[in-house]
């Protein structure tokens, strides 16, 4: 796996965590939940290509 991709995921996680903490302390729990949900979606979109490669590798190993 590419180290750059891991660092991107960690960066998104840190930014989302800080934003959620700030929003929660300000009493905006609904926006905090939306920020965390959008962070999850963003990370999944970044990883979808690698997940596809994983399935292709599994298919080639087992000969499907």
mmJSON file of the N, C-alpha and C atoms, coordinates in Angstrom:
{"data_MODEL":{"atom_site":{
"group_PDB":["ATOM","ATOM","ATOM","ATOM","ATOM","ATOM","ATOM","ATOM","ATOM","ATOM","ATOM","ATOM","ATOM","ATOM","ATOM","ATOM","ATOM","ATOM","ATOM","ATOM","ATOM","ATOM","ATOM","ATOM","ATOM","ATOM","ATOM","ATOM","ATOM","ATOM","ATOM","ATOM","ATOM","ATOM","ATOM","ATOM","ATOM","ATOM","ATOM","ATOM","ATOM","ATOM","ATOM","ATOM","ATOM","ATOM","ATOM","ATOM","ATOM","ATOM","ATOM","ATOM","ATOM","ATOM","ATOM","ATOM","ATOM","ATOM","ATOM","ATOM","ATOM","ATOM","ATOM","ATOM","ATOM","ATOM","ATOM","ATOM","ATOM","ATOM","ATOM","ATOM","ATOM","ATOM","ATOM","ATOM","ATOM","ATOM","ATOM","ATOM","ATOM","ATOM","ATOM","ATOM","ATOM","ATOM","ATOM","ATOM","ATOM","ATOM","ATOM","ATOM","ATOM","ATOM","ATOM","ATOM","ATOM","ATOM","ATOM","ATOM","ATOM","ATOM","ATOM","ATOM","ATOM","ATOM","ATOM","ATOM","ATOM","ATOM","ATOM","ATOM","ATOM","ATOM","ATOM","ATOM","ATOM","ATOM","ATOM","ATOM","ATOM","ATOM","ATOM","ATOM","ATOM","ATOM","ATOM","ATOM","ATOM","ATOM","ATOM","ATOM","ATOM","ATOM","ATOM","ATOM","ATOM","ATOM","ATOM","ATOM","ATOM","ATOM","ATOM","ATOM","ATOM","ATOM","ATOM","ATOM","ATOM","ATOM","ATOM","ATOM","ATOM","ATOM","ATOM","ATOM","ATOM","ATOM","ATOM","ATOM","ATOM","ATOM","ATOM","ATOM","ATOM","ATOM","ATOM","ATOM","ATOM","ATOM","ATOM","ATOM","ATOM","ATOM","ATOM","ATOM","ATOM","ATOM","ATOM","ATOM","ATOM","ATOM","ATOM","ATOM","ATOM","ATOM","ATOM","ATOM","ATOM","ATOM","ATOM","ATOM"],
"id":[1,2,3,4,5,6,7,8,9,10,11,12,13,14,15,16,17,18,19,20,21,22,23,24,25,26,27,28,29,30,31,32,33,34,35,36,37,38,39,40,41,42,43,44,45,46,47,48,49,50,51,52,53,54,55,56,57,58,59,60,61,62,63,64,65,66,67,68,69,70,71,72,73,74,75,76,77,78,79,80,81,82,83,84,85,86,87,88,89,90,91,92,93,94,95,96,97,98,99,100,101,102,103,104,105,106,107,108,109,110,111,112,113,114,115,116,117,118,119,120,121,122,123,124,125,126,127,128,129,130,131,132,133,134,135,136,137,138,139,140,141,142,143,144,145,146,147,148,149,150,151,152,153,154,155,156,157,158,159,160,161,162,163,164,165,166,167,168,169,170,171,172,173,174,175,176,177,178,179,180,181,182,183,184,185,186,187,188,189,190,191,192],
"type_symbol":["N","C","C","N","C","C","N","C","C","N","C","C","N","C","C","N","C","C","N","C","C","N","C","C","N","C","C","N","C","C","N","C","C","N","C","C","N","C","C","N","C","C","N","C","C","N","C","C","N","C","C","N","C","C","N","C","C","N","C","C","N","C","C","N","C","C","N","C","C","N","C","C","N","C","C","N","C","C","N","C","C","N","C","C","N","C","C","N","C","C","N","C","C","N","C","C","N","C","C","N","C","C","N","C","C","N","C","C","N","C","C","N","C","C","N","C","C","N","C","C","N","C","C","N","C","C","N","C","C","N","C","C","N","C","C","N","C","C","N","C","C","N","C","C","N","C","C","N","C","C","N","C","C","N","C","C","N","C","C","N","C","C","N","C","C","N","C","C","N","C","C","N","C","C","N","C","C","N","C","C","N","C","C","N","C","C","N","C","C","N","C","C"],
"label_atom_id":["N","CA","C","N","CA","C","N","CA","C","N","CA","C","N","CA","C","N","CA","C","N","CA","C","N","CA","C","N","CA","C","N","CA","C","N","CA","C","N","CA","C","N","CA","C","N","CA","C","N","CA","C","N","CA","C","N","CA","C","N","CA","C","N","CA","C","N","CA","C","N","CA","C","N","CA","C","N","CA","C","N","CA","C","N","CA","C","N","CA","C","N","CA","C","N","CA","C","N","CA","C","N","CA","C","N","CA","C","N","CA","C","N","CA","C","N","CA","C","N","CA","C","N","CA","C","N","CA","C","N","CA","C","N","CA","C","N","CA","C","N","CA","C","N","CA","C","N","CA","C","N","CA","C","N","CA","C","N","CA","C","N","CA","C","N","CA","C","N","CA","C","N","CA","C","N","CA","C","N","CA","C","N","CA","C","N","CA","C","N","CA","C","N","CA","C","N","CA","C","N","CA","C","N","CA","C","N","CA","C","N","CA","C","N","CA","C","N","CA","C","N","CA","C"],
"label_alt_id":[null,null,null,null,null,null,null,null,null,null,null,null,null,null,null,null,null,null,null,null,null,null,null,null,null,null,null,null,null,null,null,null,null,null,null,null,null,null,null,null,null,null,null,null,null,null,null,null,null,null,null,null,null,null,null,null,null,null,null,null,null,null,null,null,null,null,null,null,null,null,null,null,null,null,null,null,null,null,null,null,null,null,null,null,null,null,null,null,null,null,null,null,null,null,null,null,null,null,null,null,null,null,null,null,null,null,null,null,null,null,null,null,null,null,null,null,null,null,null,null,null,null,null,null,null,null,null,null,null,null,null,null,null,null,null,null,null,null,null,null,null,null,null,null,null,null,null,null,null,null,null,null,null,null,null,null,null,null,null,null,null,null,null,null,null,null,null,null,null,null,null,null,null,null,null,null,null,null,null,null,null,null,null,null,null,null,null,null,null,null,null,null],
"label_comp_id":["UNK","UNK","UNK","UNK","UNK","UNK","UNK","UNK","UNK","UNK","UNK","UNK","UNK","UNK","UNK","UNK","UNK","UNK","UNK","UNK","UNK","UNK","UNK","UNK","UNK","UNK","UNK","UNK","UNK","UNK","UNK","UNK","UNK","UNK","UNK","UNK","UNK","UNK","UNK","UNK","UNK","UNK","UNK","UNK","UNK","UNK","UNK","UNK","UNK","UNK","UNK","UNK","UNK","UNK","UNK","UNK","UNK","UNK","UNK","UNK","UNK","UNK","UNK","UNK","UNK","UNK","UNK","UNK","UNK","UNK","UNK","UNK","UNK","UNK","UNK","UNK","UNK","UNK","UNK","UNK","UNK","UNK","UNK","UNK","UNK","UNK","UNK","UNK","UNK","UNK","UNK","UNK","UNK","UNK","UNK","UNK","UNK","UNK","UNK","UNK","UNK","UNK","UNK","UNK","UNK","UNK","UNK","UNK","UNK","UNK","UNK","UNK","UNK","UNK","UNK","UNK","UNK","UNK","UNK","UNK","UNK","UNK","UNK","UNK","UNK","UNK","UNK","UNK","UNK","UNK","UNK","UNK","UNK","UNK","UNK","UNK","UNK","UNK","UNK","UNK","UNK","UNK","UNK","UNK","UNK","UNK","UNK","UNK","UNK","UNK","UNK","UNK","UNK","UNK","UNK","UNK","UNK","UNK","UNK","UNK","UNK","UNK","UNK","UNK","UNK","UNK","UNK","UNK","UNK","UNK","UNK","UNK","UNK","UNK","UNK","UNK","UNK","UNK","UNK","UNK","UNK","UNK","UNK","UNK","UNK","UNK","UNK","UNK","UNK","UNK","UNK","UNK"],
"label_asym_id":["A","A","A","A","A","A","A","A","A","A","A","A","A","A","A","A","A","A","A","A","A","A","A","A","A","A","A","A","A","A","A","A","A","A","A","A","A","A","A","A","A","A","A","A","A","A","A","A","A","A","A","A","A","A","A","A","A","A","A","A","A","A","A","A","A","A","A","A","A","A","A","A","A","A","A","A","A","A","A","A","A","A","A","A","A","A","A","A","A","A","A","A","A","A","A","A","A","A","A","A","A","A","A","A","A","A","A","A","A","A","A","A","A","A","A","A","A","A","A","A","A","A","A","A","A","A","A","A","A","A","A","A","A","A","A","A","A","A","A","A","A","A","A","A","A","A","A","A","A","A","A","A","A","A","A","A","A","A","A","A","A","A","A","A","A","A","A","A","A","A","A","A","A","A","A","A","A","A","A","A","A","A","A","A","A","A","A","A","A","A","A","A"],
"label_entity_id":["1","1","1","1","1","1","1","1","1","1","1","1","1","1","1","1","1","1","1","1","1","1","1","1","1","1","1","1","1","1","1","1","1","1","1","1","1","1","1","1","1","1","1","1","1","1","1","1","1","1","1","1","1","1","1","1","1","1","1","1","1","1","1","1","1","1","1","1","1","1","1","1","1","1","1","1","1","1","1","1","1","1","1","1","1","1","1","1","1","1","1","1","1","1","1","1","1","1","1","1","1","1","1","1","1","1","1","1","1","1","1","1","1","1","1","1","1","1","1","1","1","1","1","1","1","1","1","1","1","1","1","1","1","1","1","1","1","1","1","1","1","1","1","1","1","1","1","1","1","1","1","1","1","1","1","1","1","1","1","1","1","1","1","1","1","1","1","1","1","1","1","1","1","1","1","1","1","1","1","1","1","1","1","1","1","1","1","1","1","1","1","1"],
"label_seq_id":[1,1,1,2,2,2,3,3,3,4,4,4,5,5,5,6,6,6,7,7,7,8,8,8,9,9,9,10,10,10,11,11,11,12,12,12,13,13,13,14,14,14,15,15,15,16,16,16,17,17,17,18,18,18,19,19,19,20,20,20,21,21,21,22,22,22,23,23,23,24,24,24,25,25,25,26,26,26,27,27,27,28,28,28,29,29,29,30,30,30,31,31,31,32,32,32,33,33,33,34,34,34,35,35,35,36,36,36,37,37,37,38,38,38,39,39,39,40,40,40,41,41,41,42,42,42,43,43,43,44,44,44,45,45,45,46,46,46,47,47,47,48,48,48,49,49,49,50,50,50,51,51,51,52,52,52,53,53,53,54,54,54,55,55,55,56,56,56,57,57,57,58,58,58,59,59,59,60,60,60,61,61,61,62,62,62,63,63,63,64,64,64],
"pdbx_PDB_ins_code":[null,null,null,null,null,null,null,null,null,null,null,null,null,null,null,null,null,null,null,null,null,null,null,null,null,null,null,null,null,null,null,null,null,null,null,null,null,null,null,null,null,null,null,null,null,null,null,null,null,null,null,null,null,null,null,null,null,null,null,null,null,null,null,null,null,null,null,null,null,null,null,null,null,null,null,null,null,null,null,null,null,null,null,null,null,null,null,null,null,null,null,null,null,null,null,null,null,null,null,null,null,null,null,null,null,null,null,null,null,null,null,null,null,null,null,null,null,null,null,null,null,null,null,null,null,null,null,null,null,null,null,null,null,null,null,null,null,null,null,null,null,null,null,null,null,null,null,null,null,null,null,null,null,null,null,null,null,null,null,null,null,null,null,null,null,null,null,null,null,null,null,null,null,null,null,null,null,null,null,null,null,null,null,null,null,null,null,null,null,null,null,null],
"Cartn_x":[0.842,0.0,0.89,0.411,1.152,1.144,2.307,2.418,1.667,1.649,0.931,-0.559,-1.129,-2.548,-2.818,-1.936,-2.091,-2.017,-1.09,-0.962,-2.183,-2.772,-3.988,-5.142,-5.28,-6.351,-6.143,-4.898,-4.597,-4.887,-4.534,-4.794,-6.273,-7.059,-8.509,-9.064,-8.573,-9.041,-8.736,-7.542,-7.177,-8.021,-8.221,-9.023,-10.466,-11.017,-12.395,-12.523,-11.539,-11.578,-11.566,-10.684,-10.612,-11.908,-12.432,-13.676,-14.84,-14.907,-15.986,-15.88,-14.668,-14.482,-14.899,-14.515,-14.873,-16.387,-17.004,-18.452,-19.203,-18.711,-19.369,-19.281,-18.125,-17.962,-18.827,-19.108,-19.941,-21.431,-21.753,-23.155,-23.825,-23.049,-23.606,-23.349,-24.071,-23.858,-24.315,-25.341,-25.825,-24.775,-24.166,-23.118,-21.895,-21.618,-20.501,-20.71,-21.938,-22.244,-22.109,-22.557,-22.451,-20.991,-20.152,-18.73,-18.084,-18.412,-17.823,-18.312,-19.579,-20.115,-19.469,-19.278,-18.631,-17.165,-16.503,-15.131,-15.05,-16.008,-16.042,-16.257,-17.179,-17.458,-16.225,-15.549,-14.361,-13.256,-13.04,-12.009,-12.398,-13.657,-14.086,-13.908,-14.155,-13.941,-12.454,-11.595,-10.16,-9.69,-10.332,-9.889,-10.558,-11.575,-12.347,-11.5,-10.556,-9.679,-8.796,-8.263,-7.42,-8.227,-9.484,-10.336,-10.611,-10.815,-10.99,-9.76,-8.584,-7.343,-7.202,-7.615,-7.561,-8.427,-9.648,-10.526,-9.97,-9.372,-8.77,-7.6,-6.805,-5.691,-6.2,-7.248,-7.825,-8.368,-9.034,-9.567,-8.442,-7.338,-6.241,-5.52,-5.434,-4.777,-5.565,-6.888,-7.71,-8.227,-7.909,-8.223,-9.684,-10.384,-11.793,-11.922],
"Cartn_y":[-1.175,0.0,1.242,2.244,3.491,4.261,4.748,5.497,6.822,7.406,8.661,8.52,7.396,7.158,7.025,6.349,6.21,7.576,8.408,9.739,10.613,10.446,11.193,10.795,9.489,9.005,9.523,9.497,10.009,11.511,12.243,13.682,14.001,13.282,13.492,13.161,12.08,11.697,12.745,13.323,14.35,15.613,16.032,17.233,17.026,15.858,15.565,15.517,14.927,14.85,16.237,17.094,18.452,19.213,19.085,19.788,19.279,17.975,17.415,17.879,17.929,18.397,19.861,20.684,22.104,22.274,21.551,21.667,21.131,20.061,19.506,20.474,21.096,22.063,23.3,23.62,24.775,24.443,23.172,22.78,22.468,22.242,21.933,20.465,19.611,18.171,17.636,18.247,17.775,18.002,19.18,19.459,18.581,18.291,17.416,16.024,15.523,14.217,14.233,15.316,15.415,15.499,16.184,16.272,14.897,14.15,12.819,11.878,11.979,11.151,11.493,12.781,13.172,12.744,12.729,12.226,10.753,9.975,8.546,8.332,9.08,8.951,9.344,10.402,10.852,9.798,9.194,8.155,6.93,6.551,5.414,5.692,6.922,7.266,7.208,7.575,7.501,6.046,5.164,3.772,2.851,3.312,2.425,1.82,2.567,2.029,0.908,1.089,0.053,-1.196,-1.002,-2.149,-2.94,-2.239,-2.916,-3.704,-3.123,-3.843,-5.078,-4.987,-6.126,-7.268,-6.968,-8.005,-8.621,-7.818,-8.353,-9.284,-8.927,-9.775,-11.086,-11.02,-12.236,-13.133,-12.525,-13.318,-13.984,-13.279,-13.865,-14.959,-14.81,-15.83,-17.119,-17.018,-18.21,-18.663,-17.946,-18.36,-18.261,-17.253,-17.092,-16.272],
"Cartn_z":[0.0,0.0,0.0,-0.627,-0.756,0.564,0.98,2.231,2.122,0.949,0.75,1.021,0.634,0.878,2.374,3.078,4.53,5.198,4.758,5.344,5.04,3.862,3.531,4.452,4.693,5.567,6.985,7.456,8.793,8.871,7.841,7.816,7.861,7.077,7.092,8.473,9.061,10.389,11.44,11.375,12.346,12.171,10.935,10.676,11.116,10.821,11.209,12.734,13.395,14.854,15.491,15.017,15.564,15.29,14.082,13.746,14.59,14.81,15.629,17.078,17.599,18.972,19.12,18.161,18.218,18.123,17.201,17.043,18.261,18.856,20.041,21.221,21.401,22.495,22.285,21.037,20.729,20.798,21.07,21.184,19.87,18.846,17.531,17.208,17.933,17.793,16.436,15.854,14.549,13.461,13.479,12.5,12.742,14.001,14.335,13.746,13.844,13.277,11.751,11.124,9.666,9.209,9.989,9.649,9.749,10.8,10.942,9.844,9.481,8.402,7.066,6.804,5.55,5.531,6.691,6.755,6.41,6.912,6.597,5.106,4.525,3.09,2.27,2.675,1.957,1.988,3.142,3.249,2.424,2.443,1.633,0.143,-0.286,-1.687,-2.056,-1.103,-1.378,-1.447,-0.695,-0.623,-1.637,-2.338,-3.202,-4.323,-4.833,-5.88,-5.354,-4.156,-3.551,-3.198,-2.795,-2.494,-3.765,-4.885,-6.174,-6.575,-6.355,-6.646,-5.77,-4.512,-3.607,-4.116,-4.553,-5.067,-6.352,-7.222,-8.435,-8.099,-7.118,-6.699,-6.122,-5.325,-4.753,-5.849,-6.838,-7.946,-8.735,-8.941,-9.716,-8.931,-7.621,-6.807,-6.806,-6.68,-6.615,-7.972,-9.029,-10.385,-10.766,-10.281,-10.645,-11.874],
"occupancy":[1.0,1.0,1.0,1.0,1.0,1.0,1.0,1.0,1.0,1.0,1.0,1.0,1.0,1.0,1.0,1.0,1.0,1.0,1.0,1.0,1.0,1.0,1.0,1.0,1.0,1.0,1.0,1.0,1.0,1.0,1.0,1.0,1.0,1.0,1.0,1.0,1.0,1.0,1.0,1.0,1.0,1.0,1.0,1.0,1.0,1.0,1.0,1.0,1.0,1.0,1.0,1.0,1.0,1.0,1.0,1.0,1.0,1.0,1.0,1.0,1.0,1.0,1.0,1.0,1.0,1.0,1.0,1.0,1.0,1.0,1.0,1.0,1.0,1.0,1.0,1.0,1.0,1.0,1.0,1.0,1.0,1.0,1.0,1.0,1.0,1.0,1.0,1.0,1.0,1.0,1.0,1.0,1.0,1.0,1.0,1.0,1.0,1.0,1.0,1.0,1.0,1.0,1.0,1.0,1.0,1.0,1.0,1.0,1.0,1.0,1.0,1.0,1.0,1.0,1.0,1.0,1.0,1.0,1.0,1.0,1.0,1.0,1.0,1.0,1.0,1.0,1.0,1.0,1.0,1.0,1.0,1.0,1.0,1.0,1.0,1.0,1.0,1.0,1.0,1.0,1.0,1.0,1.0,1.0,1.0,1.0,1.0,1.0,1.0,1.0,1.0,1.0,1.0,1.0,1.0,1.0,1.0,1.0,1.0,1.0,1.0,1.0,1.0,1.0,1.0,1.0,1.0,1.0,1.0,1.0,1.0,1.0,1.0,1.0,1.0,1.0,1.0,1.0,1.0,1.0,1.0,1.0,1.0,1.0,1.0,1.0,1.0,1.0,1.0,1.0,1.0,1.0],
"B_iso_or_equiv":[0.0,0.0,0.0,0.0,0.0,0.0,0.0,0.0,0.0,0.0,0.0,0.0,0.0,0.0,0.0,0.0,0.0,0.0,0.0,0.0,0.0,0.0,0.0,0.0,0.0,0.0,0.0,0.0,0.0,0.0,0.0,0.0,0.0,0.0,0.0,0.0,0.0,0.0,0.0,0.0,0.0,0.0,0.0,0.0,0.0,0.0,0.0,0.0,0.0,0.0,0.0,0.0,0.0,0.0,0.0,0.0,0.0,0.0,0.0,0.0,0.0,0.0,0.0,0.0,0.0,0.0,0.0,0.0,0.0,0.0,0.0,0.0,0.0,0.0,0.0,0.0,0.0,0.0,0.0,0.0,0.0,0.0,0.0,0.0,0.0,0.0,0.0,0.0,0.0,0.0,0.0,0.0,0.0,0.0,0.0,0.0,0.0,0.0,0.0,0.0,0.0,0.0,0.0,0.0,0.0,0.0,0.0,0.0,0.0,0.0,0.0,0.0,0.0,0.0,0.0,0.0,0.0,0.0,0.0,0.0,0.0,0.0,0.0,0.0,0.0,0.0,0.0,0.0,0.0,0.0,0.0,0.0,0.0,0.0,0.0,0.0,0.0,0.0,0.0,0.0,0.0,0.0,0.0,0.0,0.0,0.0,0.0,0.0,0.0,0.0,0.0,0.0,0.0,0.0,0.0,0.0,0.0,0.0,0.0,0.0,0.0,0.0,0.0,0.0,0.0,0.0,0.0,0.0,0.0,0.0,0.0,0.0,0.0,0.0,0.0,0.0,0.0,0.0,0.0,0.0,0.0,0.0,0.0,0.0,0.0,0.0,0.0,0.0,0.0,0.0,0.0,0.0],
"pdbx_formal_charge":[null,null,null,null,null,null,null,null,null,null,null,null,null,null,null,null,null,null,null,null,null,null,null,null,null,null,null,null,null,null,null,null,null,null,null,null,null,null,null,null,null,null,null,null,null,null,null,null,null,null,null,null,null,null,null,null,null,null,null,null,null,null,null,null,null,null,null,null,null,null,null,null,null,null,null,null,null,null,null,null,null,null,null,null,null,null,null,null,null,null,null,null,null,null,null,null,null,null,null,null,null,null,null,null,null,null,null,null,null,null,null,null,null,null,null,null,null,null,null,null,null,null,null,null,null,null,null,null,null,null,null,null,null,null,null,null,null,null,null,null,null,null,null,null,null,null,null,null,null,null,null,null,null,null,null,null,null,null,null,null,null,null,null,null,null,null,null,null,null,null,null,null,null,null,null,null,null,null,null,null,null,null,null,null,null,null,null,null,null,null,null,null],
"auth_seq_id":[1,1,1,2,2,2,3,3,3,4,4,4,5,5,5,6,6,6,7,7,7,8,8,8,9,9,9,10,10,10,11,11,11,12,12,12,13,13,13,14,14,14,15,15,15,16,16,16,17,17,17,18,18,18,19,19,19,20,20,20,21,21,21,22,22,22,23,23,23,24,24,24,25,25,25,26,26,26,27,27,27,28,28,28,29,29,29,30,30,30,31,31,31,32,32,32,33,33,33,34,34,34,35,35,35,36,36,36,37,37,37,38,38,38,39,39,39,40,40,40,41,41,41,42,42,42,43,43,43,44,44,44,45,45,45,46,46,46,47,47,47,48,48,48,49,49,49,50,50,50,51,51,51,52,52,52,53,53,53,54,54,54,55,55,55,56,56,56,57,57,57,58,58,58,59,59,59,60,60,60,61,61,61,62,62,62,63,63,63,64,64,64],
"auth_comp_id":["UNK","UNK","UNK","UNK","UNK","UNK","UNK","UNK","UNK","UNK","UNK","UNK","UNK","UNK","UNK","UNK","UNK","UNK","UNK","UNK","UNK","UNK","UNK","UNK","UNK","UNK","UNK","UNK","UNK","UNK","UNK","UNK","UNK","UNK","UNK","UNK","UNK","UNK","UNK","UNK","UNK","UNK","UNK","UNK","UNK","UNK","UNK","UNK","UNK","UNK","UNK","UNK","UNK","UNK","UNK","UNK","UNK","UNK","UNK","UNK","UNK","UNK","UNK","UNK","UNK","UNK","UNK","UNK","UNK","UNK","UNK","UNK","UNK","UNK","UNK","UNK","UNK","UNK","UNK","UNK","UNK","UNK","UNK","UNK","UNK","UNK","UNK","UNK","UNK","UNK","UNK","UNK","UNK","UNK","UNK","UNK","UNK","UNK","UNK","UNK","UNK","UNK","UNK","UNK","UNK","UNK","UNK","UNK","UNK","UNK","UNK","UNK","UNK","UNK","UNK","UNK","UNK","UNK","UNK","UNK","UNK","UNK","UNK","UNK","UNK","UNK","UNK","UNK","UNK","UNK","UNK","UNK","UNK","UNK","UNK","UNK","UNK","UNK","UNK","UNK","UNK","UNK","UNK","UNK","UNK","UNK","UNK","UNK","UNK","UNK","UNK","UNK","UNK","UNK","UNK","UNK","UNK","UNK","UNK","UNK","UNK","UNK","UNK","UNK","UNK","UNK","UNK","UNK","UNK","UNK","UNK","UNK","UNK","UNK","UNK","UNK","UNK","UNK","UNK","UNK","UNK","UNK","UNK","UNK","UNK","UNK","UNK","UNK","UNK","UNK","UNK","UNK"],
"auth_asym_id":["A","A","A","A","A","A","A","A","A","A","A","A","A","A","A","A","A","A","A","A","A","A","A","A","A","A","A","A","A","A","A","A","A","A","A","A","A","A","A","A","A","A","A","A","A","A","A","A","A","A","A","A","A","A","A","A","A","A","A","A","A","A","A","A","A","A","A","A","A","A","A","A","A","A","A","A","A","A","A","A","A","A","A","A","A","A","A","A","A","A","A","A","A","A","A","A","A","A","A","A","A","A","A","A","A","A","A","A","A","A","A","A","A","A","A","A","A","A","A","A","A","A","A","A","A","A","A","A","A","A","A","A","A","A","A","A","A","A","A","A","A","A","A","A","A","A","A","A","A","A","A","A","A","A","A","A","A","A","A","A","A","A","A","A","A","A","A","A","A","A","A","A","A","A","A","A","A","A","A","A","A","A","A","A","A","A","A","A","A","A","A","A"],
"auth_atom_id":["N","CA","C","N","CA","C","N","CA","C","N","CA","C","N","CA","C","N","CA","C","N","CA","C","N","CA","C","N","CA","C","N","CA","C","N","CA","C","N","CA","C","N","CA","C","N","CA","C","N","CA","C","N","CA","C","N","CA","C","N","CA","C","N","CA","C","N","CA","C","N","CA","C","N","CA","C","N","CA","C","N","CA","C","N","CA","C","N","CA","C","N","CA","C","N","CA","C","N","CA","C","N","CA","C","N","CA","C","N","CA","C","N","CA","C","N","CA","C","N","CA","C","N","CA","C","N","CA","C","N","CA","C","N","CA","C","N","CA","C","N","CA","C","N","CA","C","N","CA","C","N","CA","C","N","CA","C","N","CA","C","N","CA","C","N","CA","C","N","CA","C","N","CA","C","N","CA","C","N","CA","C","N","CA","C","N","CA","C","N","CA","C","N","CA","C","N","CA","C","N","CA","C","N","CA","C","N","CA","C","N","CA","C","N","CA","C","N","CA","C","N","CA","C"],
"pdbx_PDB_model_num":[1,1,1,1,1,1,1,1,1,1,1,1,1,1,1,1,1,1,1,1,1,1,1,1,1,1,1,1,1,1,1,1,1,1,1,1,1,1,1,1,1,1,1,1,1,1,1,1,1,1,1,1,1,1,1,1,1,1,1,1,1,1,1,1,1,1,1,1,1,1,1,1,1,1,1,1,1,1,1,1,1,1,1,1,1,1,1,1,1,1,1,1,1,1,1,1,1,1,1,1,1,1,1,1,1,1,1,1,1,1,1,1,1,1,1,1,1,1,1,1,1,1,1,1,1,1,1,1,1,1,1,1,1,1,1,1,1,1,1,1,1,1,1,1,1,1,1,1,1,1,1,1,1,1,1,1,1,1,1,1,1,1,1,1,1,1,1,1,1,1,1,1,1,1,1,1,1,1,1,1,1,1,1,1,1,1,1,1,1,1,1,1]
}}}
